[in-house]
Amino acid sequence: MDQHDIEENLWEHRVRFDQALKGMKIELVADDARRAAIAKGFGMVSLDSLKAEIETRSAPSDKPMVQVTLKLTGAVTQECGVSLEPFSHPIAADLTIDCIEKGRVTDEVAEIGAHEFTLDDLDEPDVIENGQIDLGQYVIEALGEAYDPFARKPGVVFQEPEVEKEPSPFAVLAKLKRDE
């Protein structure tokens, strides 16, 4: 995979649905090129480390579904949302997603896009096409949940700038009267 592919997909790591259904444990660690592309994509100064521990298993369901559990850890350097000074800090996220193959989707799941989302829709599984689950996509999703683009450097407090009050029209008239 070349640098252009990394920048376009940020992270792609596909596993077969049937293998994931049997259960897998995978550890993904981002290399320098991938971290640089992800940092650029998220607008970070740098992504200093990124690791995802992923486990797949058969989801508790009457249909063959895969449950993906992901634990993300890493460190990022970013600009403070207040002072714009760069600072480094750890990031972490946990994510659990159920996946179902497209051919096994019920009408209820297929109609999600046809109506307004409710809280009940959050439990709907991801629909997988071509028999492959892209675990890299879930790593990026977890990173998106963990990363605060406007984080504050520890100890930095936003202070409202002092604004000069405009004099009232009556004060201006009073000053004009005094100047006469």
C-alpha positions in Angstrom: 0.0 0.0 0.0 1.5 3.3 -1.0 1.3 6.7 0.7 -1.7 7.8 -1.4 -3.7 4.8 -0.4 -2.9 5.4 3.3 -4.0 9.1 3.0 -7.2 8.1 1.2 -8.3 5.3 3.6 -6.3 6.3 6.8 -6.3 2.7 7.9 -7.6 -0.4 6.2 -7.3 -3.9 7.7 -9.8 -6.4 6.4 -10.6 -9.8 7.9 -13.0 -12.4 6.5 -16.5 -12.4 8.1 -16.5 -16.1 8.6 -13.1 -16.0 10.4 -14.2 -13.2 12.6 -17.3 -15.1 13.5 -15.2 -18.0 14.9 -13.3 -15.5 17.0 -10.0 -13.6 16.6 -7.6 -11.5 18.6 -5.6 -8.9 16.7 -3.3 -6.1 17.7 -2.9 -3.3 15.2 0.0 -0.8 15.8 0.3 2.2 13.4 3.7 2.7 11.8 5.3 6.1 11.2 3.7 6.6 7.7 0.2 5.6 8.9 0.4 7.9 12.0 1.6 10.8 9.9 -1.4 10.3 7.5 -3.9 10.0 10.3 -2.5 13.1 12.0 -2.8 15.0 8.8 -6.4 13.7 8.3 -7.4 14.8 11.8 -5.4 18.0 11.9 -3.1 17.0 14.7 0.4 18.2 15.1 1.5 14.6 15.4 0.1 11.2 16.3 2.9 9.9 18.6 1.5 6.4 19.1 -1.6 4.4 18.2 -2.4 0.8 19.1 -5.7 -1.1 18.9 -6.4 -4.4 20.6 -9.3 -6.0 18.8 -11.3 -9.1 19.6 -14.0 -10.6 17.4 -16.6 -13.3 18.4 -20.0 -14.5 17.5 -22.5 -11.9 18.7 -25.4 -13.0 20.9 -28.1 -13.1 18.3 -30.5 -15.4 16.4 -28.6 -14.4 13.2 -24.9 -15.0 12.4 -23.4 -11.7 13.5 -19.9 -10.7 14.5 -19.2 -8.6 17.6 -16.1 -6.5 17.3 -14.6 -5.2 20.6 -11.8 -2.6 20.3 -9.6 -1.0 22.9 -7.6 1.9 21.5 -4.7 3.6 23.2 -2.2 6.2 22.0 -0.7 9.6 22.4 -1.2 12.8 20.4 0.4 16.2 20.1 -2.0 18.9 19.2 -2.5 22.7 19.5 -4.3 23.9 22.6 -7.8 25.1 21.7 -7.2 28.3 23.8 -3.5 29.2 23.7 -2.6 27.4 20.4 0.6 26.0 22.1 1.4 22.4 21.1 1.0 19.8 23.9 1.0 16.0 24.2 -1.5 13.8 26.0 -2.7 10.3 26.0 -5.9 9.1 24.2 -8.0 6.1 24.8 -11.4 4.7 23.6 -13.4 1.5 23.8 -15.7 0.5 21.0 -18.1 -2.4 20.5 -19.8 -2.9 17.2 -22.0 -5.7 15.9 -21.6 -6.7 12.2 -23.9 -8.6 9.9 -23.4 -9.7 6.3 -25.5 -7.9 3.7 -27.3 -11.1 2.5 -28.5 -11.7 6.1 -30.0 -8.2 6.7 -33.6 -8.2 7.8 -36.1 -5.7 6.4 -36.0 -3.9 9.7 -32.2 -3.3 9.4 -32.4 -2.5 5.7 -35.0 0.3 6.3 -32.8 2.3 8.7 -31.8 4.8 6.0 -35.5 5.4 5.1 -36.5 7.1 8.3 -35.3 9.5 10.9 -32.8 7.9 13.4 -33.9 7.3 17.0 -32.0 6.0 20.0 -33.1 2.5 19.2 -31.3 2.7 15.8 -28.0 3.0 17.6 -28.1 -0.8 18.3 -28.4 -1.7 14.6 -25.5 -3.7 13.3 -23.1 -2.5 10.6 -23.9 -4.1 7.3 -20.8 -5.9 5.8 -20.4 -6.3 2.0 -18.1 -8.6 0.1 -17.7 -10.9 3.2 -15.0 -8.7 4.8 -14.9 -6.5 7.9 -12.6 -3.5 7.8 -11.2 -3.4 11.3 -9.0 -0.4 10.3 -12.2 1.7 9.8 -13.2 0.9 13.4 -9.8 2.0 14.7 -10.3 5.4 12.9 -13.9 5.6 14.3 -12.6 4.9 17.9 -9.9 7.5 17.4 -12.6 10.0 16.2 -14.4 9.4 19.5 -11.3 9.8 21.6 -9.8 12.9 19.9 -10.9 16.3 21.0 -9.8 18.8 18.3 -10.2 21.7 20.7 -8.6 20.2 23.8 -7.0 22.5 26.3 -3.5 22.2 27.6 -3.6 21.4 31.3 -3.7 24.6 33.4 -4.8 26.8 30.5 -7.9 28.8 31.2 -9.9 30.9 28.6 -10.1 34.5 29.6 -12.6 36.8 28.0 -10.7 39.7 26.3 -11.6 43.1 27.8 -13.7 45.1 25.5 -13.9 48.9 25.8 -17.5 49.9 26.4 -18.8 52.4 23.9 -20.0 55.5 25.7 -23.7 56.0 25.8 -25.1 58.7 23.5 -26.0 60.8 26.6 -22.4 60.7 27.8 -21.3 61.9 24.4 -23.8 64.8 24.5 -22.8 65.7 28.0 -19.1 65.8 27.0 -20.0 68.0 24.0 -21.9 70.4 26.3 -18.9 70.6 28.6 -16.5 71.3 25.7 -18.6 74.3 24.5 
